[in-house]
Amino acid sequence: MPLSYTKSSQSISVKWSASHFPNNLTVLRSAKSRVATYGVSHKSGFAMATVSEDGKKQIHGQVITRAIGTDNTPVADNDARFIAHVVQAAFISLPVRSILVLACTKSVQIYDPEGTANLHIHMLDKTPPGRIEASTYSRGIVGISQNLLCVENRHTSIMRNSDPYISAGIHNGDILVFNIPPKGTNIFLKETLSGHQYGITGLVANDEYLVSSDTTGMILIWNIGTMSQISNIQPTSTEGITSLAMWKNCIIASYANGMIQIFDVENAQIVGSITAHSRCINAIDCNDEGLVASVSDDCYVRVWQLTGDAEDLQIYHKCNHQIENSQLVGVKFLHLSQADIAISMYDSNEVIVLRA
């Protein structure tokens, strides 16, 4: 049955407008207090709004990235030589704590969820000799296990045991894996995973696998238990991957040419393809019920229903919803089992909530 969306009557606004980067929307949900925090990146800053369930109460906040000099010492925030611009921001909810991660052009910066306390800054190495990436940046953020963070640095990082980690990708294709303690600032780089030859564009994980993509469209699949690469998916297009998601044993990848490809994570074979948009897809998201939402420069949000699994996959188109004269850069489901979504737009400080 088709989905129909209605724009929420309560408008959500943040202080700054969203930059034109893929996946430029992050949402932190609080089950205890029944509030949600919405955030977007803008140049060297991150703007967020914490909103009550009825949308009537909003608390706004902003984070400006820390400027760090060549000797890893603080410098003036207005020194253009050392300003770090945010490429991707994400709230990460680990069993031990929640954090805000800013993947930047010169560093990976980690804050408390309110953005008031800087917990850790990891400076990125410049591109090694023999590599072709001309710029230094991080992109791709995911939490793994209990306390691990992975961030891609066009470098790549990963995590291994049952402790909490986050991972981040970087410009040289490495994945950085950070250990996140239950409290305090004792965050450290646990491991660096190397496998990609080009800059990372996305990271996604479930209980068994970590999946990473790069600018050529290459996808690598890693075993979370051993942190070893177990398979790869060769590029299916000359267009790069812009966003990743996972549902059951399916990897969902969006591309700059408007396509969505779905792969079996266990045998690395393509199992589905969707001609989703007429322009670049900037973000995708999925929920536990198999709903997949995609947003694009073509002003449309589209929703698809997946049923079965990778071995018997069925794909149904559920909804087209146009937001006129807007390049859509972020989308998130607001509930794991419901169809309501939030959307961010380039050069706009409004976050639109669509109710199913």
Disulfide bonds with the S-S distance in Angstrom:
none
